[in-house]
Structure formats: structure tokens, C-alpha cells
Amino acid sequence: MKPSASPTVSSRIVTVPNCLSAFRLALVPVFLVFIVRGDDALALLTLVVSSLTDYLDGIIARRFNQITRLGQLLDPAADRLFIFATLIGLATREIVPWWLVALILGRDVVLLGLGVVLASHGYGPLPVHNLGKVATFALFYALPILMVGQAFPAAAFVTDPLGWAFAIWGAFLYWWAGVIYIRETARVIRIPLAEGAPVSDTLGR
């Protein structure tokens, strides 16, 4: 059996998945306003709509061969912005501590710095590590679970410990992945970049 060909990534801008991702990005400020105002039920509804569009854009992109470079940027950007919006909104209401906000934002600032270092040595961004995916998954679900306890206090005895378990593990794994990225960046920049060699070949060594 021949291995399945890897999906083609195009440079198209206007596609259905990209429109859905742009819609998700537009929901971020709406979501943040609802959280800050304490409209937790509306914030959760906005998050549900966002999650559905996230699911749909992935399905459509793969099934109809609409995977694009822009979509590969927009999709994770929307995920992170929803995490940041939730963190800031809940911290403003003193539901989560500001140190957790600083911890998570600080890691992404470090990764931004790593990207600058890699670019200055002629490399693109590092491939996403599976540990980073797991950490993002944990954080993406931790904060909405905590919000459920705010919207429905009767459920807080279940949602609060579950949400905090996800949040603490997510933050820990987020930084663990960050340390891996730091070590990988230090390793990669010591490798001479062969002229004409694909960046992915060097990063995958």
C-alpha cells in the first residue's frame, strides 16, 4: 500500500475555512466583553460557537483541499487569543490570579524571542511539539470549565477542581514545551545552514 500523499498547502486567501477562522478572531473581543461584564452564559455561548467553527474549518479544509498558509496561521492564533481573552477577563474579576496570566503570557513572549533568534540565523519557526499541543488543549478547556462554575454555581463543586487541574497541568506543560523549544533553538542555531537546503531538513535532524 502506498503512503497517502501529504495535503497540499496553498497560498489562497479567500476560502471557507479562512472565513470561518476570521469569524472566530472577530468573536474574541465580543467574548472578552461578555467575560468582563460577568455575562458568563453569553460568554460560554460565544465559546461554543467558536468551537463549532473551529471544528468545521478543519473538516472543510481537509475534505475539500482548502488547507492554506494563512489558515495555518489564523487557526492557532484564534485559539491563543481565546485563551488570553479568557485569562484576562477572569483575572480582572479575580477568579484566576494574575500570576497565572503572567506565567502563560511570559512563555509566549519567550517563544516570540526564539522566533527572532531563529530568523536572524536564517531559519523559520520550529515545528510544533506534541507536548505544546497537549498544553494548549489543557488550557483551552480549563478556562471554559472554570467559567461554567461561574455561570452555574450549582456545578462549581465539580467544575472548579476540574478546571484548576487542567489549568495547573496546562501551565506546567506549556513551560515544559517552552524549555524544549529553547533547547531545540540552541541546538539548531549551532548547525550551519547549508546553502539551498530546506529549513525543515535542518530542523528535523
C-alpha positions as CSV (number, residue, x, y, z in Angstrom):
1,M,0.0,0.0,0.0
2,K,1.4,3.4,-1.0
3,P,1.6,6.0,1.8
4,S,-1.1,8.7,1.4
5,A,0.2,11.9,0.0
6,S,0.6,14.9,2.3
7,P,-2.1,17.5,1.8
8,T,-1.3,20.4,-0.5
9,V,-0.9,23.8,1.2
10,S,-1.9,26.6,-1.0
11,S,-1.4,30.4,-0.8
12,R,-5.1,31.2,-1.3
13,I,-6.6,33.9,0.9
14,V,-10.4,33.7,0.4
15,T,-11.6,30.2,1.4
16,V,-14.4,29.0,3.5
17,P,-12.1,27.7,6.3
18,N,-10.2,31.1,6.3
19,C,-13.5,33.0,6.5
20,L,-14.5,30.8,9.5
21,S,-11.2,31.4,11.2
22,A,-11.6,35.2,10.6
23,F,-15.0,35.0,12.1
24,R,-13.5,33.2,15.2
25,L,-11.0,36.1,15.5
26,A,-13.8,38.6,15.3
27,L,-15.6,36.8,18.2
28,V,-12.6,37.3,20.6
29,P,-13.4,40.9,21.6
30,V,-17.1,40.0,21.9
31,F,-16.1,37.1,24.1
32,L,-13.8,39.3,26.3
33,V,-16.6,42.0,26.8
34,F,-19.0,39.3,28.0
35,I,-16.5,37.9,30.5
36,V,-15.5,41.3,31.9
37,R,-19.2,42.3,32.3
38,G,-19.9,39.0,34.0
39,D,-22.2,37.7,31.3
40,D,-20.8,34.2,31.7
41,A,-23.7,32.4,29.9
42,L,-23.3,34.6,26.8
43,A,-19.5,34.2,27.0
44,L,-19.9,30.4,27.1
45,L,-22.4,30.6,24.1
46,T,-19.8,32.6,22.2
47,L,-17.1,30.0,23.0
48,V,-19.4,27.2,21.8
49,V,-20.0,29.0,18.5
50,S,-16.2,29.5,18.2
51,S,-15.5,25.8,18.9
52,L,-18.0,24.7,16.3
53,T,-16.5,27.0,13.6
54,D,-13.0,25.7,14.7
55,Y,-14.2,22.1,14.1
56,L,-15.9,23.0,10.8
57,D,-13.0,24.8,9.3
58,G,-10.7,21.9,10.0
59,I,-13.1,19.4,8.4
60,I,-13.8,21.6,5.3
61,A,-10.1,22.4,4.8
62,R,-9.1,18.7,4.8
63,R,-12.1,17.4,2.9
64,F,-12.2,20.0,0.1
65,N,-8.4,20.5,-0.1
66,Q,-8.5,24.1,1.2
67,I,-5.5,24.0,3.5
68,T,-3.7,27.3,3.2
69,R,-0.7,29.0,4.7
70,L,-3.0,31.8,6.0
71,G,-5.3,29.2,7.6
72,Q,-2.3,27.6,9.4
73,L,-1.6,31.0,11.0
74,L,-5.2,32.1,11.7
75,D,-6.3,28.9,13.4
76,P,-3.7,28.7,16.2
77,A,-3.8,32.5,16.6
78,A,-7.6,32.3,17.3
79,D,-7.0,29.5,19.9
80,R,-4.3,31.5,21.7
81,L,-6.4,34.8,21.6
82,F,-9.3,33.0,23.2
83,I,-7.1,31.6,25.9
84,F,-5.6,35.1,26.5
85,A,-9.0,36.8,26.5
86,T,-10.4,34.2,29.0
87,L,-7.3,34.6,31.2
88,I,-7.5,38.4,31.2
89,G,-11.3,38.5,31.7
90,L,-11.2,36.0,34.6
91,A,-8.2,37.7,36.2
92,T,-9.9,41.1,36.0
93,R,-12.8,39.6,38.0
94,E,-10.3,38.0,40.4
95,I,-11.4,34.4,39.5
96,V,-7.9,33.5,38.4
97,P,-4.7,35.0,39.8
98,W,-2.6,37.5,37.7
99,W,0.5,35.3,38.2
100,L,-1.2,32.6,36.0
101,V,-1.7,35.2,33.3
102,A,1.9,36.3,33.6
103,L,3.1,32.7,33.5
104,I,1.3,31.8,30.3
105,L,1.9,35.1,28.5
106,G,5.5,35.0,29.6
107,R,6.0,31.7,27.8
108,D,4.7,33.0,24.6
109,V,6.9,36.1,24.9
110,V,9.9,33.7,25.2
111,L,8.8,31.8,22.1
112,L,8.5,35.1,20.2
113,G,12.1,35.9,21.1
114,L,13.1,32.4,19.9
115,G,11.4,33.1,16.6
116,V,13.5,36.3,16.3
117,V,16.7,34.4,17.1
118,L,15.9,31.7,14.5
119,A,15.1,34.2,11.9
120,S,18.3,36.0,12.5
121,H,20.2,32.8,11.8
122,G,18.2,32.1,8.6
123,Y,15.7,29.6,10.0
124,G,11.9,29.5,10.1
125,P,9.9,28.7,13.2
126,L,10.4,25.3,14.9
127,P,7.9,22.6,14.3
128,V,5.1,22.4,16.9
129,H,5.9,19.9,19.6
130,N,3.2,17.4,20.6
131,L,3.7,18.5,24.3
132,G,2.8,22.1,23.2
133,K,-0.4,20.8,21.6
134,V,-1.4,18.9,24.8
135,A,-0.6,22.0,26.9
136,T,-2.7,24.3,24.6
137,F,-5.5,21.7,24.7
138,A,-5.5,21.6,28.5
139,L,-5.6,25.4,28.8
140,F,-8.2,25.8,26.1
141,Y,-10.6,23.6,28.1
142,A,-9.5,24.6,31.6
143,L,-10.7,28.2,31.5
144,P,-14.2,27.5,30.0
145,I,-14.7,24.8,32.6
146,L,-14.0,27.4,35.3
147,M,-16.4,29.7,33.6
148,V,-19.1,27.0,33.8
149,G,-18.8,27.2,37.6
150,Q,-19.4,31.0,37.4
151,A,-22.4,30.7,35.1
152,F,-23.9,27.8,37.0
153,P,-22.8,28.0,40.7
154,A,-24.5,24.7,41.5
155,A,-21.9,22.9,39.3
156,A,-18.9,24.7,40.8
157,F,-18.1,21.9,43.2
158,V,-17.3,19.8,40.1
159,T,-16.1,22.3,37.6
160,D,-13.7,24.3,39.9
161,P,-11.4,21.4,40.9
162,L,-11.5,20.0,37.3
163,G,-10.8,23.4,35.8
164,W,-7.9,24.1,38.1
165,A,-6.5,20.7,37.5
166,F,-6.5,21.4,33.7
167,A,-5.1,24.9,34.3
168,I,-2.2,23.9,36.5
169,W,-1.2,21.0,34.3
170,G,-1.7,23.1,31.2
171,A,0.6,25.8,32.6
172,F,3.2,23.3,33.6
173,L,3.2,21.5,30.3
174,Y,3.2,24.9,28.5
175,W,6.5,25.8,30.1
176,W,7.9,22.3,29.7
177,A,7.3,22.6,26.0
178,G,8.8,26.0,26.1
179,V,12.0,24.6,27.6
180,I,12.1,22.0,24.8
181,Y,11.8,24.8,22.2
182,I,14.6,26.7,24.0
183,R,16.9,23.7,23.9
184,E,16.0,23.0,20.3
185,T,16.7,26.5,19.2
186,A,20.1,26.4,20.9
187,R,20.9,23.2,19.1
188,V,19.6,24.4,15.7
189,I,21.5,27.7,15.6
190,R,24.8,25.8,16.1
191,I,24.1,23.9,12.8
192,P,25.5,25.6,9.7
193,L,22.6,26.3,7.3
194,A,23.6,24.7,4.0
195,E,23.0,27.0,1.1
196,G,19.8,25.9,-0.7
197,A,18.9,23.3,2.0
198,P,15.3,23.3,3.1
199,V,14.9,24.7,6.6
200,S,12.7,21.8,7.6
201,D,15.5,19.3,6.8
202,T,17.8,21.1,9.2
203,L,15.1,21.4,11.9
204,G,14.3,17.8,11.6
205,R,17.8,16.5,12.3
